[in-house]
Amino acid sequence: MADRYLSFTGTAPGRFLTRRLGLPQPAPLRRWSPDRPGLDGERLLLTAGKSDLDLAAADLGLTTAPAEHPAAVVLDATGVRDVDTLAEVHAALHPVVRSVAASGRIVVLGAPLDPADHHQAAAQQALEGFTRSLGKEIGRGRTVNLVRLTDARAAASTLGFLLSPKSAYVSGQVVEVGPQEVTPPDDPDRPLAGRTALVTGAARGIGEAVAETLARDGARVVVLDVPQAGQDARRVADRLGGTALALDITAPDAGERIAAALPDGLDVLVHNAGITRDRRLVNMPAERWNAVLDVNLASVLRTTDALLAAGALRAGGRIVATASIAGLAGNAGQTNYGASKAGVAGLVRALAPRALAEHGVTVNAVAPGFIETKMTAAVPLFIREAGRRMNSLAQGGLPSDVAETTAWLAHPASGAVNGQVVRVCGQSLLGA
Ligand SMILES: NC(=O)c1ccc[n+]([C@@H]2O[C@H](COP(=O)([O-])OP(=O)(O)OC[C@H]3O[C@@H](n4cnc5c(N)ncnc54)[C@H](O)[C@@H]3O)[C@@H](O)[C@H]2O)c1
């Protein structure tokens, strides 16, 4: 369903009218395309406090020379250790924030909170409130995110993603990157070459976009969906040069059947399949509760356990699960769905350190907000409009936005990103 309001505000009368009425002003977002893969313009590096970070190691093309309309600004605030030094955050960004280009990026770099130093922890936590507030006021399709890191090289894939059009709908996020050593891929344009990726629920919607993006990045994709969606799954697989696997993910032996279908193992497992069966709790029969918990959470736990136990995920593997902002913020009529998606976040946070230590596999989640799919096109008009506008970018996201975020987490150089739940929601007002 096309976003007519976004098209209308792009016209001169539309802009005039919506400004006069004080209505939201969504800006068309610059997304990745093969002919325009990067941001056009300078990437300015600013510093607050005394930093020990070697950002040159991450090879991000940053410049300290003043730029008239920078496409991106990176503020290295890892050296901010007390409230006084926070003034340098203001001093660095206040003069340049207005000049950042439309659809530009601001990335604040922070340090991990030091539990032994409450002044450092206060100043570093302050960066989160700063980032989220700036994200809400900056407008013009510009995003603001915070990355906590200790080693710029380990964060190169993350910074590359956040400083690109691929992260168009990711704003107001805090991502932690560990100190693990990472290996950059041989071919940066096809980072997943030689790897196998299985995406559940990939016959349509977000899953189809994820399969398409992982195939673009070089992966051999396996398109899993229920047998009833077999024809669509085969169509997607054929288009992407992959294979289709007809399987209901709630089957008790789904993990074993995936392992049997992929005897050489797999590198990327994307748990995308999900359903909604909305009702308020007072009207919700047990079948609706059980169906949602089974598809969205129990089957994710079962198949993950079975595939890890079978050693089917090769070292360097990636698991990306799908949460939802409804699971983080709660949503009326979705006690079953909210519970299932919050459960996904719990699974990710608890399993991540163990899966990395024991199997060399990272575990992360994407948490989509309002994404334009068949699922959201069926939502009644007023609720759909509220979902679209109630975020800092004042519009819905596209399946490709979730897909690009998944591709970053699946990237071979993202081995230091683990246990993160990253919202792809345009900084939704829900539970922000
Ligand atoms: N669209 C949104 O705005 C939104 C927001 C937040 C989270 N999500 C989550 O993103 C994921 C994809 O959503 P979507 O909008 O593309 O949904 P969709 O309904 O368009 O697609 C879901 C796919 O999963 C498949 N599926 C369902 N049950 C399955 C099972 N038991 N075994 C195998 N496959 C099964 C379906 O056949 C379908 O192809 C879901 O987990 C959803 O909860 C979506």
The ligand as an SDF file (V2000), in Angstrom:
LIG
                    3D

 44 48  0  0  0  0  0  0  0  0999 V2000
    5.5360   -6.2530    9.0650 N   0  0  0  0  0  0  0  0  0  0  0  0
    5.8250   -5.6340   10.1870 C   0  0  0  0  0  0  0  0  0  0  0  0
    5.5400   -4.4450   10.3500 O   0  0  0  0  0  0  0  0  0  0  0  0
    6.5530   -6.3620   11.3200 C   0  0  0  0  0  0  0  0  0  0  0  0
    6.8360   -5.6520   12.4810 C   0  0  0  0  0  0  0  0  0  0  0  0
    7.5100   -6.2740   13.5080 C   0  0  0  0  0  0  0  0  0  0  0  0
    7.9210   -7.5930   13.3760 C   0  0  0  0  0  0  0  0  0  0  0  0
    7.6430   -8.2770   12.2360 N   0  0  0  0  0  0  0  0  0  0  0  0
    8.1070   -9.6740   12.1750 C   0  0  0  0  0  0  0  0  0  0  0  0
    8.8380   -9.8800   10.9740 O   0  0  0  0  0  0  0  0  0  0  0  0
    8.6590  -11.2200   10.5390 C   0  0  0  0  0  0  0  0  0  0  0  0
    8.1540  -11.2210    9.0970 C   0  0  0  0  0  0  0  0  0  0  0  0
    6.9660  -10.4650    9.0270 O   0  0  0  0  0  0  0  0  0  0  0  0
    6.1690  -10.1840    7.6560 P   0  0  0  0  0  0  0  0  0  0  0  0
    5.4620   -8.9070    7.8270 O   0  0  0  0  0  0  0  0  0  0  0  0
    7.0660  -10.3740    6.5030 O   0  0  0  0  0  0  0  0  0  0  0  0
    5.0760  -11.3650    7.7350 O   0  0  0  0  0  0  0  0  0  0  0  0
    4.3430  -12.1800    6.5520 P   0  0  0  0  0  0  0  0  0  0  0  0
    3.1030  -12.7120    7.1670 O   0  0  0  0  0  0  0  0  0  0  0  0
    4.2420  -11.3610    5.3170 O   0  0  0  0  0  0  0  0  0  0  0  0
    5.3740  -13.3780    6.2610 O   0  0  0  0  0  0  0  0  0  0  0  0
    5.6340  -14.3870    7.2170 C   0  0  0  0  0  0  0  0  0  0  0  0
    6.0560  -15.6290    6.4900 C   0  0  0  0  0  0  0  0  0  0  0  0
    6.2960  -16.6430    7.4920 O   0  0  0  0  0  0  0  0  0  0  0  0
    5.7330  -17.8510    7.0560 C   0  0  0  0  0  0  0  0  0  0  0  0
    5.3910  -18.7190    8.1860 N   0  0  0  0  0  0  0  0  0  0  0  0
    4.4050  -18.5350    9.0960 C   0  0  0  0  0  0  0  0  0  0  0  0
    4.3440  -19.5940    9.9310 N   0  0  0  0  0  0  0  0  0  0  0  0
    5.3310  -20.4430    9.5440 C   0  0  0  0  0  0  0  0  0  0  0  0
    5.7450  -21.7180   10.0030 C   0  0  0  0  0  0  0  0  0  0  0  0
    5.1330  -22.3300   11.0280 N   0  0  0  0  0  0  0  0  0  0  0  0
    6.7710  -22.3390    9.3710 N   0  0  0  0  0  0  0  0  0  0  0  0
    7.3900  -21.7370    8.3160 C   0  0  0  0  0  0  0  0  0  0  0  0
    7.0230  -20.5450    7.8280 N   0  0  0  0  0  0  0  0  0  0  0  0
    5.9840  -19.9060    8.4410 C   0  0  0  0  0  0  0  0  0  0  0  0
    4.4720  -17.4280    6.2860 C   0  0  0  0  0  0  0  0  0  0  0  0
    4.0130  -18.4610    5.4170 O   0  0  0  0  0  0  0  0  0  0  0  0
    4.9700  -16.1900    5.5390 C   0  0  0  0  0  0  0  0  0  0  0  0
    5.5290  -16.5090    4.2990 O   0  0  0  0  0  0  0  0  0  0  0  0
    7.7030  -11.8590   11.5160 C   0  0  0  0  0  0  0  0  0  0  0  0
    8.4520  -12.5430   12.5080 O   0  0  0  0  0  0  0  0  0  0  0  0
    6.9750  -10.6860   12.1260 C   0  0  0  0  0  0  0  0  0  0  0  0
    6.4740  -10.9770   13.4000 O   0  0  0  0  0  0  0  0  0  0  0  0
    6.9540   -7.6920   11.2010 C   0  0  0  0  0  0  0  0  0  0  0  0
  1  2  1  0
  2  3  2  0
  2  4  1  0
  4  5  1  0
  4 44  2  0
  5  6  2  0
  6  7  1  0
  7  8  2  0
  8  9  1  0
  8 44  1  0
  9 10  1  0
  9 42  1  0
 10 11  1  0
 11 12  1  0
 11 40  1  0
 12 13  1  0
 13 14  1  0
 14 15  2  0
 14 16  1  0
 14 17  1  0
 17 18  1  0
 18 19  2  0
 18 20  1  0
 18 21  1  0
 21 22  1  0
 22 23  1  0
 23 24  1  0
 23 38  1  0
 24 25  1  0
 25 26  1  0
 25 36  1  0
 26 27  1  0
 26 35  1  0
 27 28  2  0
 28 29  1  0
 29 30  1  0
 29 35  2  0
 30 31  1  0
 30 32  2  0
 32 33  1  0
 33 34  2  0
 34 35  1  0
 36 37  1  0
 36 38  1  0
 38 39  1  0
 40 41  1  0
 40 42  1  0
 42 43  1  0
M  CHG  2   8   1  16  -1
M  END
$$$$
